[in-house]
Amino acid sequence: MRLLQDAMDSFVRERMKQGGEAGTLAEECMEGLADYLVHYSDLFRDELAEAEEPQLADWEEALEAQMNELMDGDMDAGPELHGLELAQLEPEHMRDFFGWYLLREIGDDATGIEAYAETVRDWLAFMRKQGDLDQARYLEFMAVVNDMADECVRTARAMRLLFHYVRLGGGVSPRLRGQRFSRFVEGHARVLSLGEHQVWLGFDSQSERIGPVPVAREIAALLREGDVLDVELGLRGDVWLMVDIGPVYPASVYVEAEEFGPPGKVS
């Protein structure tokens, strides 16, 4: 029985031997993956549901112990995967790790996402060489990582352009920027359709189709139908404009965000 934590640690140790940035990047990537699996994936959800509400005295005792460990420099570097077996890890966990977690954590850093993707590919190849993954499982994981790396780089680049576009006024001339908005709507909006310079958006919890919302041509070229934008929109006159923007997620990982909330973190 191969434990997932062991498979991660052995890869990091191997990378550390190479020196340079390879070991640091491997450690950061594995810690991020562990954080996603422990705090946000379905692998520990049963434990979260069954956990009892802690008593105040127990909480205070645990907090004091944690502070003492922190002062002594004995805190763990990252979340522990406990007895989780490698066989419990599925390709779909990689889809969510890249398409939701990384975009949420590092946002528009397309270069960082590419580096994480290459590190995960190397980890999968390392496990295949060690005999921890058979060929079929290896190919399944690699297919998802390759697909999601391309998708996440695309949406990260779209987010970066959108951020600057919104900060520069969303394509509205300075003369018109002083006009009041009559309505605002915010949340996770799905791309319903696209034009050369515009996008139509909709929220899963509403039937309203919002648009056209003006965007730069370069942004429209990066977006795809089904992508989801964490966005605030404002109505000025009869034109909807983007007034704030957060992460952009590819359609392949998105569920109805208005109705979905990841489980609370375990401290």
Phi, psi and omega per residue, in radians:
M1 nan 1.946 -3.121
R2 -1.576 2.199 3.124
L3 -1.523 2.489 -3.123
L4 -1.094 -0.696 3.128
Q5 -1.048 -0.705 3.114
D6 -1.130 -0.713 -3.139
A7 -1.116 -0.640 3.097
M8 -1.236 -0.823 -3.067
D9 -1.103 -0.714 -3.118
S10 -1.147 -0.623 3.087
F11 -1.151 -0.780 3.137
V12 -1.088 -0.748 3.120
R13 -1.063 -0.712 3.125
E14 -1.098 -0.726 3.133
R15 -1.202 -0.622 3.129
M16 -1.085 -0.558 3.129
K17 -1.126 -0.452 -3.106
Q18 -1.322 -0.313 -3.127
G19 1.287 -3.026 -3.141
G20 1.152 -2.603 -3.085
E21 -1.546 -0.156 -3.051
A22 -1.059 -0.785 -3.125
G23 -1.161 -0.735 3.139
T24 -1.105 -0.761 3.133
L25 -1.131 -0.742 3.114
A26 -1.071 -0.740 3.135
E27 -1.118 -0.785 3.127
E28 -1.098 -0.732 -3.118
C29 -1.142 -0.802 -3.135
M30 -1.160 -0.632 3.084
E31 -1.150 -0.699 3.091
G32 -1.113 -0.753 3.113
L33 -1.103 -0.743 3.114
A34 -1.098 -0.709 3.123
D35 -1.069 -0.781 3.099
Y36 -1.070 -0.824 -3.071
L37 -1.120 -0.733 -3.087
V38 -1.295 -0.770 -2.956
H39 -1.687 -0.358 -3.001
Y40 -2.264 -0.360 -3.089
S41 -1.407 3.084 3.125
D42 -1.446 -0.061 -3.019
L43 -1.234 -0.452 -3.125
F44 -2.043 0.212 -3.050
R45 -1.160 -0.640 3.117
D46 -1.081 -0.700 3.129
E47 -1.137 -0.643 3.124
L48 -1.164 -0.693 -3.110
A49 -1.192 -0.570 -3.079
E50 -1.549 -0.208 -3.088
A51 -1.134 2.371 3.120
E52 -1.450 2.685 3.086
E53 -1.144 2.173 -3.082
P54 -1.218 2.558 3.041
Q55 -1.340 2.689 -3.084
L56 -1.007 -0.758 -3.122
A57 -1.108 -0.710 3.122
D58 -1.130 -0.716 -3.130
W59 -1.121 -0.774 3.139
E60 -1.103 -0.699 3.125
E61 -1.123 -0.757 3.135
A62 -1.145 -0.676 3.136
L63 -1.139 -0.738 3.130
E64 -1.106 -0.721 3.117
A65 -1.125 -0.665 3.133
Q66 -1.151 -0.717 3.124
M67 -1.142 -0.679 3.105
N68 -1.112 -0.725 3.115
E69 -1.125 -0.688 3.132
L70 -1.114 -0.746 3.131
M71 -1.147 -0.573 -3.129
D72 -1.480 -0.105 -3.126
G73 1.325 0.441 -3.075
D74 -1.815 0.184 -3.117
M75 -1.218 2.544 3.088
D76 -1.149 2.582 -3.131
A77 -1.201 -0.499 -3.098
G78 -2.786 -3.141 -3.128
P79 -1.146 2.561 -3.140
E80 -1.684 2.436 -3.141
L81 -1.611 0.070 3.056
H82 0.940 -2.246 -3.081
G83 -1.711 0.424 -3.102
L84 -1.135 2.211 -3.130
E85 -1.466 2.576 3.111
L86 -1.010 -0.603 -3.118
A87 -1.115 -0.330 3.136
Q88 -1.383 -0.295 3.111
L89 -1.317 2.261 -3.117
E90 -2.042 2.714 3.090
P91 -0.945 -0.585 -3.129
E92 -1.145 -0.442 3.046
H93 -1.136 -0.622 3.078
M94 -1.169 -0.620 3.114
R95 -1.066 -0.801 -3.138
D96 -1.253 -0.619 3.131
F97 -1.045 -0.831 -3.135
F98 -1.361 -0.859 -2.967
G99 -1.392 -0.251 3.108
W100 -2.170 -1.007 -3.021
Y101 -1.100 -0.921 -3.072
L102 -1.145 -0.688 3.117
L103 -1.153 -0.532 3.092
R104 -1.305 -0.617 -3.041
E105 -1.548 -0.749 -3.083
I106 -2.016 0.017 2.916
G107 0.990 -1.986 -2.967
D108 -1.621 0.289 -3.131
D109 -1.450 1.423 -3.106
A110 -1.098 -0.640 3.124
T111 -1.130 -0.715 3.095
G112 -1.103 -0.703 3.115
I113 -1.122 -0.736 3.101
E114 -1.068 -0.710 3.138
A115 -1.147 -0.718 3.093
Y116 -1.126 -0.705 -3.140
A117 -1.101 -0.749 3.135
E118 -1.145 -0.636 3.113
T119 -1.159 -0.742 3.119
V120 -1.145 -0.683 3.066
R121 -1.030 -0.760 3.124
D122 -1.124 -0.660 3.108
W123 -1.128 -0.762 3.110
L124 -1.086 -0.750 3.109
A125 -1.117 -0.674 3.097
F126 -1.075 -0.795 3.132
M127 -1.171 -0.621 3.093
R128 -1.115 -0.757 -3.137
K129 -1.142 -0.618 -3.140
Q130 -1.351 -0.176 -3.108
G131 1.514 0.199 3.132
D132 -1.420 -0.361 3.088
L133 -2.202 2.351 3.017
D134 -1.416 3.001 -3.023
Q135 -1.083 -0.710 -3.107
A136 -1.110 -0.822 3.138
R137 -1.138 -0.700 3.118
Y138 -1.019 -0.798 -3.130
L139 -1.171 -0.625 3.093
E140 -1.093 -0.826 3.136
F141 -1.117 -0.761 -3.105
M142 -1.111 -0.663 -3.142
A143 -1.082 -0.741 3.139
V144 -1.195 -0.782 -3.132
V145 -1.073 -0.779 3.141
N146 -1.090 -0.766 3.139
D147 -1.114 -0.824 -3.071
M148 -1.256 -0.576 3.112
A149 -1.036 -0.819 3.118
D150 -1.099 -0.772 -3.119
E151 -1.127 -0.733 -3.073
C152 -1.295 -0.608 3.037
V153 -1.088 -0.752 3.117
R154 -1.050 -0.874 -3.089
T155 -1.240 -0.538 3.064
A156 -1.136 -0.700 3.100
R157 -1.173 -0.675 3.077
A158 -1.083 -0.726 3.132
M159 -1.099 -0.742 -3.124
R160 -1.091 -0.773 3.123
L161 -1.151 -0.707 3.129
L162 -1.105 -0.701 3.137
F163 -1.004 -0.872 -3.124
H164 -1.222 -0.623 3.112
Y165 -1.060 -0.807 -3.140
V166 -1.166 -0.758 -3.121
R167 -1.124 -0.474 3.125
L168 -1.547 0.133 3.041
G169 1.864 0.095 3.046
G170 1.098 0.521 3.103
G171 1.439 0.132 -3.142
V172 -1.669 2.368 -3.133
S173 -1.158 2.597 -3.137
P174 -0.943 -0.563 -3.109
R175 -1.109 -0.530 -3.075
L176 -1.684 -0.106 -3.021
R177 -1.252 -0.294 -3.137
G178 -1.406 -0.169 -3.124
Q179 -1.212 2.531 -3.092
R180 -1.324 2.612 2.980
F181 -1.512 2.469 3.123
S182 -1.662 -0.257 -3.083
R183 -2.820 2.572 3.054
F184 -2.241 2.614 3.004
V185 -2.543 2.428 -3.099
E186 -2.492 2.818 3.128
G187 2.450 -2.684 3.129
H188 -1.680 1.901 -3.074
A189 -1.859 2.304 -3.137
R190 -1.594 2.428 3.068
V191 -1.284 2.043 -3.124
L192 -1.596 -0.676 3.089
S193 -2.807 2.901 -3.028
L194 -2.367 2.530 2.942
G195 -2.079 -3.062 -3.099
E196 -1.156 -0.615 -3.108
H197 -2.240 0.367 -3.038
Q198 -2.733 2.844 -3.113
V199 -2.471 2.542 3.039
W200 -1.925 2.325 -3.018
L201 -2.156 2.722 3.077
G202 -2.604 2.615 3.094
F203 -1.809 2.400 -3.066
D204 -1.048 -0.509 -3.102
S205 -1.523 0.002 -3.126
Q206 -2.285 2.728 3.122
S207 -1.675 -0.087 -3.057
E208 -1.267 2.383 3.027
R209 -1.764 2.071 -3.030
I210 -1.832 2.195 3.106
G211 2.611 3.131 0.035
P212 -1.277 2.446 3.049
V213 -1.765 2.095 -3.094
P214 -1.197 2.412 3.025
V215 -2.474 2.820 3.082
A216 -1.199 2.685 -3.116
R217 -1.021 -0.678 -3.129
E218 -1.121 -0.587 3.115
I219 -1.254 -0.810 3.127
A220 -1.028 -0.605 -3.131
A221 -1.198 -0.451 -3.125
L222 -1.531 -0.435 -3.105
L223 -1.402 2.728 3.082
R224 -2.300 2.649 3.057
E225 -1.032 2.346 -3.110
G226 1.718 -0.346 3.041
D227 -1.020 2.692 -3.108
V228 -2.143 2.270 -3.136
L229 -1.925 2.285 2.970
D230 -1.469 1.757 -2.841
V231 -2.464 2.683 2.923
E232 -2.035 2.275 -3.132
L233 -2.013 2.545 3.089
G234 -2.235 2.456 3.135
L235 -1.734 2.035 3.105
R236 -2.081 1.965 -3.007
G237 1.187 -2.105 3.066
D238 -1.982 0.352 -3.090
V239 -2.066 2.240 3.039
W240 -1.510 2.350 3.141
L241 -2.264 2.610 3.023
M242 -1.384 2.215 3.118
V243 -1.975 -0.249 3.037
D244 -2.751 2.657 -3.073
I245 -2.520 2.467 3.057
G246 -2.113 -2.573 -3.121
P247 -1.084 2.688 3.025
V248 -2.044 2.202 -3.059
Y249 -1.978 2.450 3.080
P250 -1.248 2.630 -3.073
A251 -1.068 -0.459 -3.029
S252 -1.188 -0.242 3.127
V253 -2.015 -0.102 -2.947
Y254 -1.481 2.262 2.907
V255 -1.970 3.068 -3.040
E256 -1.115 1.716 -3.011
A257 -1.143 -0.445 3.106
E258 -1.118 -0.395 -3.064
E259 -1.988 0.048 -3.048
F260 -2.007 2.314 3.033
G261 -2.415 2.209 3.140
P262 -1.148 2.662 3.128
P263 -1.075 2.659 -3.136
G264 -1.130 2.668 -3.112
K265 -1.216 2.601 3.076
V266 -1.711 2.169 -3.133
S267 -1.708 nan nan
